[in-house]
Amino acid sequence: MKMLGRLVALVVLLLAVAGLLLWRAPLWTSRQVTHFGLFLSRVQSNYVMTPEGRVHYYEAEASTPGGGIPLVLVHGLADRSESWAPMLRKLKRAGFHVYAPDLLGAGRSPMPEGADYSIAAEEKFVGDFIDSLGLQHTSLGGWSMGGFIAMKLANEHPEKIDRVVIYDAAGLAEGMPEPPANVFEPKSADDVYQLFALMEPHAKRLPERVADGVVDAMQEHQAVIHAQLADMKTRKDALDDKLGNFSKPLLIVWGKDDRLVPLAVGQKFHTLVPNSELDIVEGCGHLAPLYCAGRVAAATADYLKANPAPAGQVRTLTAMGR
């Protein structure tokens, strides 16, 4: 009986600690839950040395001979590798060996004061990451700003890349709306809601403490976010007139209801790269790889495994199918 009493007391104590953490630091707690869930799914949290420093990344290795088809996933502005969690699990099960790094200045990767966080610098960073892992002819996926980085890298260094997948990607000047002023510099729960409403069609207000956590997290990385926004606004690396000789098979995946980077941008990418496929995800917005991960991961796996790669198609991924 004493042992049972101690066990019950321990469980109560753990629940009380968990509740306190959830109340005081809900965003941090959510990230730890995601990290632990990835651990249970046998997705490893690793580090590798690159010329830019010690870089954090998640690695999801399929249980197949050779570890599966290599794929590097690049997150977007003001984000981190944990956002790929649903895709990592699904692509691992689909037979891929997935690597998802935290970009320079994001997540658990280095954030050197005064460093260059431009699109060109992040492109070099991803190329160095691929080289540091010894990957050859890997496929490359990029979400939002990460799609801009992926397209730029594949266009300038096609020898490194096999196929490319972009999700609601930045990178074009034409058709790209100017976001509301300071939308990426939230200072209140209202500001956070405004940002989420741009990204998702059915966004709900976050609980006050969670929204406060988002504000704190974005302010912690505000220098990096500001530098990347300023660099993209110059449009010096815009891809509109640079994709005429893009040689890699390209899958374009877009949330139909994306208000941050509208579907018209995805359609323009499809026009500029005739050998591409465009998959439109119904009922989802800018965060399609997170909230519509089942359809997005299935489309990604199908495309990267197809031989030859599909070209010229436009498909609609409905909620009932792909």
C-alpha positions as CSV (number, residue, x, y, z in Angstrom):
1,M,0.0,0.0,0.0
2,K,2.9,2.4,0.8
3,M,4.4,1.7,-2.6
4,L,1.0,2.4,-4.3
5,G,0.6,5.6,-2.3
6,R,4.1,6.8,-3.3
7,L,3.3,6.0,-7.0
8,V,0.1,8.0,-6.9
9,A,1.9,10.9,-5.2
10,L,4.6,10.8,-7.9
11,V,2.0,10.9,-10.7
12,V,0.1,13.8,-9.0
13,L,3.4,15.7,-8.7
14,L,4.3,15.1,-12.3
15,L,0.9,16.2,-13.5
16,A,1.2,19.3,-11.3
17,V,4.6,20.2,-12.8
18,A,3.3,19.6,-16.3
19,G,0.3,21.8,-15.6
20,L,2.5,24.5,-14.2
21,L,4.8,24.4,-17.3
22,L,1.8,24.5,-19.6
23,W,0.4,27.5,-17.8
24,R,3.7,29.4,-17.5
25,A,5.3,28.5,-20.8
26,P,2.8,27.0,-23.2
27,L,4.7,27.5,-26.4
28,W,8.0,26.0,-24.9
29,T,5.9,23.1,-23.5
30,S,4.3,22.5,-26.9
31,R,7.7,22.4,-28.5
32,Q,8.9,19.8,-26.0
33,V,5.9,17.7,-26.6
34,T,6.6,17.8,-30.3
35,H,10.2,17.0,-29.7
36,F,9.2,14.0,-27.5
37,G,6.6,12.8,-30.1
38,L,9.3,12.8,-32.8
39,F,11.6,10.9,-30.5
40,L,8.9,8.3,-30.0
41,S,8.5,8.1,-33.8
42,R,12.3,7.4,-34.0
43,V,13.0,10.8,-35.5
44,Q,16.4,11.9,-34.3
45,S,17.5,15.3,-33.1
46,N,21.1,15.8,-34.4
47,Y,23.8,18.3,-34.9
48,V,26.4,18.7,-37.7
49,M,29.3,21.0,-38.1
50,T,29.2,23.3,-41.1
51,P,31.3,26.4,-42.0
52,E,28.6,28.5,-40.3
53,G,28.8,26.5,-37.0
54,R,27.1,23.7,-35.2
55,V,23.7,23.2,-37.0
56,H,20.7,21.5,-35.5
57,Y,18.5,19.2,-37.7
58,Y,15.9,16.5,-37.4
59,E,16.6,13.2,-39.2
60,A,13.9,10.7,-40.1
61,E,15.3,7.5,-41.6
62,A,13.0,5.0,-43.2
63,S,13.2,1.4,-42.2
64,T,14.4,0.3,-45.6
65,P,17.7,-0.8,-47.0
66,G,19.9,2.2,-47.3
67,G,17.7,4.3,-45.1
68,G,15.4,5.5,-47.9
69,I,15.3,8.3,-50.5
70,P,17.2,11.4,-49.3
71,L,15.2,14.6,-48.9
72,V,16.2,17.9,-47.3
73,L,13.3,20.1,-46.1
74,V,13.9,23.9,-45.5
75,H,11.5,25.8,-43.2
76,G,10.4,29.4,-43.7
77,L,10.7,32.9,-42.2
78,A,10.3,33.1,-38.4
79,D,10.0,29.3,-38.2
80,R,12.0,26.3,-37.1
81,S,12.4,22.6,-38.0
82,E,9.7,21.4,-35.6
83,S,7.0,22.7,-38.0
84,W,7.9,19.8,-40.3
85,A,7.0,17.2,-37.6
86,P,3.8,15.8,-39.3
87,M,5.6,15.6,-42.7
88,L,8.7,14.0,-41.1
89,R,6.6,11.1,-39.7
90,K,4.6,10.6,-42.8
91,L,7.6,10.8,-45.2
92,K,9.6,8.4,-43.0
93,R,6.8,5.9,-43.3
94,A,6.7,6.5,-47.1
95,G,10.3,5.4,-47.5
96,F,12.3,8.6,-47.3
97,H,15.4,9.6,-45.4
98,V,14.5,13.2,-44.4
99,Y,16.7,15.9,-43.0
100,A,15.2,19.1,-41.7
101,P,17.7,21.7,-40.5
102,D,17.1,24.9,-38.5
103,L,18.2,27.7,-40.7
104,L,21.0,30.0,-39.7
105,G,19.5,32.3,-37.0
106,A,16.5,30.0,-36.3
107,G,15.6,27.3,-33.8
108,R,18.7,25.7,-32.2
109,S,21.1,26.6,-35.0
110,P,23.6,29.5,-34.4
111,M,22.4,33.1,-34.4
112,P,25.7,35.1,-34.6
113,E,25.2,38.8,-34.0
114,G,25.8,40.8,-37.2
115,A,25.8,37.7,-39.4
116,D,24.4,37.8,-43.0
117,Y,20.9,36.3,-43.0
118,S,20.0,37.2,-46.6
119,I,18.5,34.7,-49.0
120,A,21.9,34.2,-50.6
121,A,23.5,33.5,-47.3
122,E,20.8,31.0,-46.3
123,E,21.2,29.4,-49.7
124,K,24.9,28.9,-49.0
125,F,24.0,27.6,-45.6
126,V,21.7,24.9,-47.0
127,G,24.3,24.0,-49.6
128,D,26.9,23.7,-46.9
129,F,24.5,21.6,-44.8
130,I,24.0,19.2,-47.7
131,D,27.8,19.0,-48.2
132,S,28.5,18.5,-44.5
133,L,26.2,15.5,-44.4
134,G,27.9,14.1,-47.6
135,L,24.6,14.0,-49.5
136,Q,24.7,13.7,-53.3
137,H,21.8,14.4,-55.6
138,T,19.3,14.7,-52.8
139,S,15.8,16.0,-53.4
140,L,15.1,19.4,-51.8
141,G,11.9,20.8,-50.4
142,G,11.2,24.3,-49.2
143,W,8.2,26.0,-47.5
144,S,7.5,29.7,-47.9
145,M,10.9,31.5,-47.7
146,G,12.4,28.1,-47.6
147,G,10.9,27.5,-51.1
148,F,12.7,30.6,-52.3
149,I,16.0,29.3,-50.9
150,A,15.4,25.8,-52.4
151,M,14.6,27.2,-55.8
152,K,17.6,29.5,-55.8
153,L,20.0,26.7,-54.7
154,A,18.6,24.2,-57.3
155,N,18.8,26.8,-60.0
156,E,22.4,27.8,-59.3
157,H,23.8,24.4,-58.1
158,P,21.8,21.8,-60.0
159,E,24.6,19.3,-59.5
160,K,23.6,19.0,-55.8
161,I,19.9,18.4,-56.3
162,D,17.8,15.7,-57.8
163,R,14.2,17.0,-57.6
164,V,12.6,20.0,-56.0
165,V,9.3,20.5,-54.0
166,I,8.1,23.9,-53.0
167,Y,5.2,24.6,-50.6
168,D,3.5,28.1,-50.8
169,A,6.9,29.5,-51.7
170,A,8.1,33.1,-51.8
171,G,10.7,34.1,-54.4
172,L,8.7,35.9,-57.2
173,A,8.1,39.6,-57.4
174,E,5.1,39.5,-59.7
175,G,1.8,38.8,-57.9
176,M,3.4,38.9,-54.5
177,P,1.3,41.2,-52.2
178,E,3.0,43.5,-49.7
179,P,2.1,42.1,-46.2
180,P,0.5,44.5,-43.7
181,A,3.1,46.7,-42.0
182,N,4.9,45.0,-39.0
183,V,2.8,41.8,-39.4
184,F,6.0,39.8,-38.7
185,E,6.8,42.0,-35.6
186,P,3.8,41.1,-33.4
187,K,3.5,42.9,-30.0
188,S,0.1,41.6,-28.9
189,A,-2.3,38.7,-29.2
190,D,-4.2,40.8,-31.8
191,D,-1.1,41.0,-33.9
192,V,-0.5,37.3,-33.7
193,Y,-4.1,36.6,-34.8
194,Q,-3.6,39.0,-37.8
195,L,-0.6,37.0,-38.9
196,F,-2.3,33.6,-38.5
197,A,-5.4,34.9,-40.3
198,L,-3.2,35.7,-43.3
199,M,-1.8,32.1,-43.3
200,E,-4.9,30.0,-42.5
201,P,-8.5,30.4,-43.8
202,H,-10.1,29.3,-40.5
203,A,-7.6,30.7,-38.0
204,K,-8.8,30.9,-34.4
205,R,-7.5,33.2,-31.8
206,L,-4.8,31.6,-29.7
207,P,-5.1,31.5,-25.9
208,E,-3.5,34.7,-24.4
209,R,-0.5,32.9,-22.9
210,V,0.2,31.0,-26.1
211,A,0.0,34.2,-28.2
212,D,2.3,35.9,-25.7
213,G,4.8,33.0,-26.2
214,V,4.6,33.6,-30.0
215,V,5.3,37.3,-29.5
216,D,8.3,36.5,-27.2
217,A,9.7,33.9,-29.6
218,M,9.5,36.2,-32.6
219,Q,11.0,39.1,-30.7
220,E,13.9,36.9,-29.7
221,H,14.7,36.4,-33.4
222,Q,13.5,39.8,-34.6
223,A,16.9,40.9,-35.9
224,V,17.0,37.9,-38.2
225,I,13.4,38.2,-39.3
226,H,13.9,41.9,-40.0
227,A,17.1,41.3,-42.0
228,Q,15.4,38.6,-44.1
229,L,12.3,40.7,-44.8
230,A,14.5,43.6,-45.8
231,D,16.5,41.5,-48.1
232,M,13.4,40.0,-49.8
233,K,11.9,43.5,-50.3
234,T,14.9,44.5,-52.4
235,R,13.9,41.8,-54.8
236,K,17.5,41.5,-56.0
237,D,17.3,37.7,-55.9
238,A,13.7,37.5,-57.2
239,L,13.4,34.5,-59.5
240,D,10.9,35.9,-62.1
241,D,13.5,36.2,-64.9
242,K,16.0,33.5,-63.7
243,L,14.1,30.3,-64.2
244,G,14.3,30.1,-68.0
245,N,16.8,27.2,-67.8
246,F,15.6,25.6,-64.6
247,S,16.5,22.0,-65.2
248,K,15.1,20.0,-62.2
249,P,11.8,18.3,-62.0
250,L,9.6,20.6,-59.8
251,L,6.5,19.9,-57.7
252,I,4.6,23.0,-56.6
253,V,2.2,22.4,-53.7
254,W,-0.1,25.3,-52.7
255,G,-2.8,25.9,-50.2
256,K,-5.8,27.2,-52.2
257,D,-6.8,29.7,-49.5
258,D,-3.3,31.1,-48.8
259,R,-3.6,34.9,-48.3
260,L,0.0,35.5,-47.4
261,V,1.4,34.1,-50.6
262,P,-1.6,33.7,-52.9
263,L,-2.2,30.8,-55.3
264,A,-1.5,33.1,-58.2
265,V,2.2,33.0,-57.2
266,G,2.2,29.2,-57.4
267,Q,0.5,29.4,-60.8
268,K,3.2,31.8,-62.0
269,F,5.9,29.3,-60.8
270,H,4.1,26.7,-62.8
271,T,4.1,28.9,-65.9
272,L,7.8,29.8,-65.5
273,V,8.9,26.1,-65.2
274,P,6.9,24.1,-67.8
275,N,8.2,20.8,-66.6
276,S,6.6,21.3,-63.2
277,E,3.4,19.9,-61.6
278,L,1.1,22.1,-59.6
279,D,-1.0,20.5,-56.8
280,I,-3.6,22.7,-55.2
281,V,-4.6,21.8,-51.6
282,E,-8.3,22.6,-51.0
283,G,-9.4,23.9,-47.6
284,C,-5.9,24.9,-46.5
285,G,-3.7,28.0,-46.6
286,H,-0.1,28.9,-46.1
287,L,0.4,26.2,-43.5
288,A,-0.6,23.3,-45.7
289,P,2.4,21.1,-44.8
290,L,1.3,21.4,-41.1
291,Y,-2.5,21.3,-41.2
292,C,-3.0,19.2,-44.4
293,A,0.1,17.0,-43.9
294,G,-1.6,13.8,-45.0
295,R,-2.4,15.1,-48.5
296,V,0.7,17.1,-48.9
297,A,3.1,14.3,-47.8
298,A,1.3,11.8,-50.1
299,A,1.6,14.1,-53.1
300,T,5.3,14.7,-52.2
301,A,6.0,11.0,-51.9
302,D,4.2,10.2,-55.2
303,Y,6.0,12.8,-57.1
304,L,9.5,12.0,-55.8
305,K,9.0,8.3,-56.5
306,A,7.5,8.7,-60.0
307,N,9.7,7.7,-62.9
308,P,9.7,9.8,-64.9
309,A,8.6,12.8,-62.9
310,P,5.1,14.1,-63.9
311,A,5.2,17.3,-65.9
312,G,2.7,19.9,-66.9
313,Q,-0.2,18.7,-64.7
314,V,-2.4,20.8,-62.4
315,R,-4.2,18.7,-59.8
316,T,-6.5,19.5,-56.9
317,L,-5.9,17.7,-53.7
318,T,-9.4,17.4,-52.1
319,A,-10.1,16.6,-48.5
320,M,-11.5,13.2,-49.6
321,G,-8.5,12.2,-51.7
322,R,-5.2,13.4,-53.0
